[in-house]
Every structure is written in C-alpha cells, then in structure tokens.
Amino acid sequence: GRYERPGPADWATGAAMLISAAALTEVGPWDESFLLYSEETEYALRAADEGWSLWYEPAAVVEHIGGEAKTSPMLAALLTVNRVRLFRQRRGRIASAGFYLAVLLGEAMRAAAGRRTARASVVALLRPSRRLRTLPG
C-alpha cells in the first residue's frame, strides 16, 4: 500500500531520480567516485544534510534495463565496497570498523555457501588493489 500514494521517501534509486535545479545548485553534483553504486545514496544523504527531502511519486514510470548486481560478481563487489565506503565517510572510525567487519563476515558466510558474488565481495574488501576503479569497456 505504501507504493500506491505519493509522499516523502528515505531513498530512491539513481536510475530513476530527478533532482531540482535548486537542489543541485545547493548540494552540488553527484560524487562520481562511487562509480555506479551508492552515488545516489550519498547524494540523498548530502541533500538531507542541507534540508532537502526525497519525494516518491507513484505516477512516474521509468524502465531501467540492467540491475546485474545480484548475478555479476564484479558489480556485487563494487556495490559492497561502496556501501562500506559510504558508511566510513559518514561515521567514525570505530563504527566503521564494526560495519566493515560485519559486512565482511556476512559476505564470507555467503561465499562459504558457494555464492560467487559474495566471494568477489570478500576479495574486494580484503584486497583494495583488486577493486574496480573504472567500468570495463
């Protein structure tokens, strides 16, 4: 039922987010260093810091072709690393260390169960030199 009526939202996917010119002027551009995942979350948090809010509009229709993070080890690792990086950017060292360890443990357990995406995430978390810096192609 929540998706049937317009209203404020905690988050929105960057694949379907419109930003007003006034918000863009005040908040600034997206932080593209997040490379594909978490840039919209980082932007929404920064916007909220400046007093802006997100609005969900059920009448809006957008078709997003993609969304491969659940099946692509490369994209899953990128999503995981960016989630940890965003947390670190907004929280203290101790909380960030705890979050990193919790994410690492969760991904390690999924990797032990045979998930290729989780295995790639563990490698990316433990070996920064192996992290994706640009998209292939």
C-alpha positions as CSV (number, residue, x, y, z in Angstrom):
1,G,0.0,0.0,0.0
2,R,2.9,2.4,0.7
3,Y,3.7,2.5,-3.0
4,E,0.2,3.5,-4.1
5,R,0.4,7.1,-2.8
6,P,2.9,9.9,-3.1
7,G,5.0,11.0,-0.2
8,P,8.4,11.5,1.4
9,A,10.9,8.7,0.9
10,D,14.1,7.6,2.7
11,W,15.9,6.7,-0.5
12,A,15.4,6.4,-4.3
13,T,17.4,4.6,-6.9
14,G,19.6,6.8,-9.0
15,A,18.3,5.1,-12.1
16,A,15.0,7.0,-11.6
17,M,15.8,10.1,-9.6
18,L,15.1,13.7,-10.7
19,I,16.9,16.5,-8.9
20,S,15.7,20.1,-9.0
21,A,18.0,22.8,-10.2
22,A,17.8,24.5,-6.8
23,A,18.9,21.3,-5.0
24,L,21.7,20.7,-7.5
25,T,22.9,24.2,-7.0
26,E,22.9,24.0,-3.2
27,V,24.0,20.4,-2.8
28,G,26.4,20.2,-5.7
29,P,27.0,17.4,-8.2
30,W,27.0,13.6,-7.5
31,D,30.2,12.2,-6.1
32,E,31.2,10.1,-9.1
33,S,34.0,8.4,-7.2
34,F,31.4,5.9,-6.0
35,L,31.3,4.6,-9.6
36,L,27.9,3.1,-10.3
37,Y,26.6,2.2,-6.8
38,S,25.9,4.3,-3.8
39,E,26.3,7.7,-5.5
40,E,22.5,8.3,-5.3
41,T,22.5,7.3,-1.6
42,E,25.5,9.6,-0.9
43,Y,23.7,12.4,-2.7
44,A,20.4,11.9,-0.9
45,L,22.3,12.0,2.5
46,R,24.1,15.1,1.5
47,A,20.9,16.7,0.3
48,A,19.2,15.8,3.6
49,D,22.1,17.4,5.5
50,E,21.1,20.6,3.6
51,G,17.4,20.2,4.5
52,W,16.2,18.7,1.2
53,S,14.0,15.6,1.1
54,L,13.1,12.9,-1.4
55,W,9.6,12.5,-2.7
56,Y,8.1,9.3,-4.1
57,E,5.7,9.7,-7.0
58,P,3.9,6.5,-8.0
59,A,2.6,8.1,-11.2
60,A,6.1,8.3,-12.5
61,V,7.2,5.4,-14.7
62,V,10.8,4.6,-15.5
63,E,12.2,1.5,-17.2
64,H,15.7,0.6,-16.0
65,I,17.4,-2.1,-18.0
66,G,20.2,-3.7,-16.0
67,G,20.5,-4.3,-12.3
68,E,23.0,-7.1,-12.5
69,A,24.5,-6.7,-9.0
70,K,22.7,-9.9,-7.8
71,T,24.3,-12.0,-10.6
72,S,27.6,-10.3,-11.6
73,P,30.5,-10.9,-9.2
74,M,32.2,-7.7,-10.4
75,L,29.1,-5.5,-9.8
76,A,28.3,-7.2,-6.5
77,A,31.8,-6.5,-5.2
78,L,31.5,-2.8,-6.3
79,L,28.2,-2.5,-4.5
80,T,29.6,-4.0,-1.3
81,V,32.8,-1.9,-1.3
82,N,30.8,1.3,-2.0
83,R,28.4,0.6,0.8
84,V,31.3,0.2,3.3
85,R,33.0,3.3,1.9
86,L,29.9,5.4,2.2
87,F,29.4,4.3,5.8
88,R,33.0,5.1,6.6
89,Q,32.6,8.6,5.0
90,R,29.7,9.4,7.3
91,R,30.6,7.6,10.6
92,G,33.5,7.4,13.0
93,R,36.4,5.0,12.8
94,I,35.1,2.6,15.5
95,A,31.6,2.3,14.0
96,S,33.1,2.0,10.5
97,A,35.5,-0.8,11.6
98,G,32.5,-2.6,13.1
99,F,30.4,-2.2,10.0
100,Y,33.3,-3.4,7.8
101,L,33.7,-6.5,9.9
102,A,30.0,-7.2,9.9
103,V,29.8,-6.9,6.1
104,L,32.9,-8.9,5.7
105,L,31.6,-11.7,7.9
106,G,28.2,-11.7,6.1
107,E,29.8,-11.9,2.7
108,A,32.3,-14.6,3.9
109,M,29.4,-16.8,5.1
110,R,27.7,-16.4,1.8
111,A,30.9,-17.1,0.0
112,A,31.4,-20.3,2.0
113,A,27.9,-21.3,0.9
114,G,29.1,-21.1,-2.7
115,R,27.9,-17.6,-3.8
116,R,30.2,-16.3,-6.5
117,T,29.0,-12.7,-5.9
118,A,29.9,-12.9,-2.2
119,R,33.3,-14.4,-3.0
120,A,34.1,-11.4,-5.2
121,S,32.9,-9.1,-2.5
122,V,35.2,-10.7,0.1
123,V,38.2,-10.3,-2.3
124,A,37.3,-6.7,-2.9
125,L,37.0,-5.9,0.8
126,L,40.3,-7.7,1.7
127,R,42.4,-6.7,-1.3
128,P,41.9,-3.0,-2.2
129,S,44.4,-3.3,-5.1
130,R,41.9,-5.7,-6.8
131,R,39.0,-3.2,-6.6
132,L,37.3,-2.0,-9.8
133,R,38.3,1.6,-10.5
134,T,36.6,2.1,-13.9
135,L,33.9,0.2,-15.7
136,P,35.2,-2.1,-18.4
137,G,34.5,-1.1,-22.0
